[in-house]
Amino acid sequence: MKFRPCIDLRNGKVVQIVGGTLSDETRDSLVTNFESARTPAQFAQTYQADHLYGGHVIALGPGNTDSALEALHAFPGGLQMGGGINPENAHTFLDAGASHVIVTSYVFSKGRMDMDKLNTLVNAVGKERLVLDLSCRKRDGQFWIVTDRWQNFTEMPVTPATLENLSVFCDEFLVHGVDVEGKMQGIQEELVTLLGEHSPIPSTYAGGASRFSDLDLVKDLGNGRVDLTIGSALDIFGGTIPYQQVVDWHKDQI
């Protein structure tokens, strides 16, 4: 298990938000936990110095391309890129230094997986450089993949069969527990357990981490097979979990 860092971008700035409040409709509904004066490149350089590979840069809406490229250039091969990715722009970010591109909304159409689009994307970038974002919300006792700024439910549940079927198209999964994302009220243990027991490929969970002990909790629930991203709860994002303590924990795992 590894700790995976993040650089979330909103209007070109590094932020932490409450995930379920993100929308294209209005900025008034967005709940922002933190906005940093540090540049994306400075965060990327910090992660590089601490040998934290496999983190993600996420563009939360338009206006983030320059900031994203700045981060990718600062840590070549060390970060994945997500947010508005499609076959036409994917290589812009890969050529800038992204190790992978992360995709959700592009491969869904009217709530269903569009296999033609998925195959087009795989052909464009290669399975080994693709991460599928299976970020999800719970409804009627089951986790369902959500798209379009995490506002729209798809018809695809996160189940063992889904994980098995989609694993042949990508290198990793990224899964935000959207209902708890940014709230710092605890992880979705059931979701971590599901990933640990059934994901055939590496997976990273994000959402709700609130204390240092969540690292060991995810390691236990995920059978050591699920990596963890911590955002709002880290002191570098205005939280209380010491970033350096997390880095030291990560180094003890590898």
C-alpha positions in Angstrom: 0.0 0.0 0.0 1.1 3.5 -0.8 0.1 7.1 0.0 -0.9 8.9 -3.2 -0.8 12.8 -3.2 -3.1 15.1 -5.0 -3.2 18.5 -6.7 -6.8 19.5 -7.3 -7.2 22.6 -9.5 -10.0 25.1 -9.6 -9.6 28.3 -11.7 -5.9 27.6 -11.9 -5.4 27.4 -8.1 -4.7 24.4 -5.8 -7.8 23.8 -3.8 -9.6 21.3 -1.7 -13.4 21.1 -2.0 -16.4 19.1 -0.8 -16.8 16.9 -3.8 -20.5 16.6 -3.9 -20.9 20.3 -4.2 -19.0 20.6 -7.5 -21.3 21.7 -10.4 -21.2 23.5 -13.7 -24.4 25.2 -12.9 -23.3 27.8 -10.3 -20.3 28.6 -8.2 -22.5 29.6 -5.3 -23.1 25.9 -4.4 -19.4 25.0 -4.3 -17.9 24.4 -0.8 -14.2 25.1 -0.8 -12.2 23.8 2.2 -8.9 25.4 1.2 -7.2 27.4 -1.5 -3.4 27.6 -1.5 -1.0 30.4 -2.3 1.5 27.8 -3.4 1.7 27.1 -7.1 0.8 23.6 -8.6 4.5 23.3 -9.6 5.6 23.9 -6.0 3.3 21.1 -4.8 4.6 18.8 -7.6 8.2 19.5 -6.6 7.5 18.7 -3.0 6.0 15.3 -4.0 9.0 14.7 -6.2 11.4 15.5 -3.4 9.5 13.1 -1.2 9.5 10.3 -3.8 5.7 10.2 -3.9 4.8 8.8 -7.3 1.4 8.0 -8.7 -0.5 11.0 -7.3 -3.1 12.8 -9.4 -3.7 16.2 -10.8 -7.4 16.8 -11.2 -8.8 19.8 -13.2 -12.1 20.7 -11.5 -13.7 22.5 -14.4 -12.3 24.7 -17.2 -9.4 27.2 -16.9 -6.9 24.8 -15.4 -4.8 23.6 -18.4 -1.8 25.9 -17.9 -1.7 25.1 -14.1 -1.9 21.4 -14.8 0.9 21.5 -17.4 3.0 23.5 -14.9 2.6 20.7 -12.3 3.3 17.9 -14.8 6.4 19.6 -16.1 7.7 20.0 -12.5 7.4 16.2 -11.8 7.9 14.3 -15.1 6.5 10.8 -14.9 5.3 11.3 -11.3 1.7 12.4 -11.7 -1.5 11.3 -13.4 -3.8 13.8 -15.0 -7.6 13.8 -14.9 -10.5 16.2 -15.7 -11.9 16.6 -19.2 -9.6 14.1 -20.8 -10.5 12.7 -24.2 -8.5 11.2 -27.1 -7.9 14.6 -28.7 -6.2 16.2 -25.6 -4.8 13.2 -23.8 -1.3 13.4 -25.4 -1.0 17.1 -24.5 -0.8 16.0 -20.9 1.1 12.7 -21.5 3.7 14.6 -23.6 4.0 17.2 -20.7 5.0 14.5 -18.3 1.8 12.7 -17.1 2.4 9.1 -16.4 -1.3 8.3 -17.0 -4.5 10.0 -18.0 -7.6 9.6 -15.8 -11.0 9.3 -17.4 -14.7 9.0 -16.4 -17.2 11.1 -18.2 -15.8 10.7 -21.7 -16.5 7.0 -21.8 -20.1 7.3 -20.6 -23.1 8.3 -22.7 -26.6 8.7 -21.3 -25.5 6.9 -18.1 -24.1 3.9 -19.9 -20.5 2.8 -20.7 -19.8 3.6 -24.4 -17.6 0.8 -25.5 -16.7 2.5 -28.8 -15.4 5.5 -26.9 -13.5 3.4 -24.4 -11.8 1.4 -27.2 -11.0 4.6 -29.0 -9.4 6.0 -25.9 -7.4 2.8 -25.2 -6.2 2.8 -28.8 -5.2 6.5 -28.5 -3.2 6.3 -25.3 -2.6 2.6 -24.5 -4.0 0.5 -21.7 -0.8 0.9 -19.7 -1.3 4.7 -19.5 -5.0 4.8 -18.7 -6.7 5.1 -15.3 -10.5 4.7 -15.1 -12.1 6.9 -12.5 -14.9 4.9 -10.9 -15.8 7.6 -8.4 -19.2 6.7 -7.0 -22.1 7.6 -4.7 -24.3 5.3 -2.7 -28.0 4.8 -3.6 -30.3 2.1 -2.5 -27.6 0.3 -0.7 -25.2 0.1 -3.6 -22.3 2.2 -5.0 -22.9 3.7 -8.5 -20.4 5.4 -10.7 -21.1 9.1 -11.1 -20.1 11.4 -13.9 -20.2 15.1 -15.0 -18.7 16.7 -11.9 -20.0 13.8 -9.9 -23.6 15.0 -10.2 -25.1 12.4 -12.5 -25.6 8.7 -11.6 -24.8 6.2 -14.3 -26.4 2.8 -14.7 -23.1 1.1 -13.8 -22.7 -0.1 -10.2 -19.3 -0.7 -8.6 -19.4 -4.5 -8.2 -16.8 -7.3 -8.4 -18.0 -8.0 -12.0 -17.6 -4.3 -13.0 -14.1 -4.2 -11.6 -13.2 -7.4 -13.4 -14.7 -6.3 -16.7 -13.2 -2.9 -16.8 -9.7 -4.0 -15.6 -8.8 -5.2 -19.0 -9.0 -1.7 -20.4 -6.8 0.2 -18.0 -3.8 0.1 -15.7 -5.4 1.4 -12.5 -8.6 2.5 -10.9 -9.1 5.8 -9.1 -12.2 5.8 -6.8 -13.5 8.8 -4.9 -16.1 8.1 -2.3 -18.0 11.2 -3.4 -20.5 11.2 -0.6 -17.7 11.8 1.9 -15.2 13.6 -0.3 -13.8 16.6 1.4 -15.9 16.2 4.5 -13.2 14.7 6.8 -15.7 12.6 8.6 -14.3 9.2 7.9 -13.7 6.9 4.9 -16.3 4.7 3.3 -15.1 1.4 4.7 -17.4 -0.7 2.7 -16.0 0.7 -0.5 -12.4 0.2 0.5 -13.2 -3.4 1.4 -14.8 -4.0 -1.9 -11.8 -2.7 -3.8 -9.4 -4.7 -1.6 -11.2 -7.9 -2.2 -12.2 -7.6 -5.8 -10.0 -5.2 -7.8 -7.7 -7.2 -10.1 -5.5 -4.1 -10.7 -4.1 -1.4 -8.5 -6.7 1.0 -7.1 -6.6 4.2 -5.2 -9.3 5.3 -2.8 -10.0 9.0 -1.9 -12.6 10.5 0.3 -13.3 11.3 3.9 -9.9 10.6 5.5 -9.7 12.6 8.8 -7.0 11.2 10.9 -3.5 9.7 10.6 -4.8 6.2 11.6 -6.9 6.1 8.4 -3.7 5.0 6.6 -3.5 1.8 8.7 -7.3 1.4 8.5 -7.3 1.4 4.7 -4.3 -0.9 4.6 -6.2 -3.3 6.8 -9.6 -3.1 5.0 -8.0 -3.1 1.6 -5.7 -6.1 2.3 -2.7 -3.9 1.6 -3.9 -3.6 -2.0 -5.7 -0.2 -2.0 -3.7 3.0 -2.0 -5.0 6.1 -0.2 -5.2 9.7 -1.1 -5.6 12.3 1.7 -6.6 15.8 0.7 -8.4 18.3 3.0 -7.2 16.6 6.2 -3.5 17.2 5.5 -1.8 20.2 7.1 -0.5 21.3 3.7 -4.2 21.8 2.8 -5.2 23.4 6.0 -6.0 20.2 7.9 -4.5 18.6 11.0 -2.7 15.5 9.7 1.0 16.2 9.5 2.1 15.7 5.8 5.6 14.8 6.9 4.2 12.1 9.2 2.3 10.6 6.2 5.5 10.7 4.1 7.4 8.8 6.8 4.6 6.2 7.0 4.7 5.8 3.2 8.5 5.3 3.3 8.1 2.5 5.8 5.7 0.7 3.5 8.2 0.4 0.5 
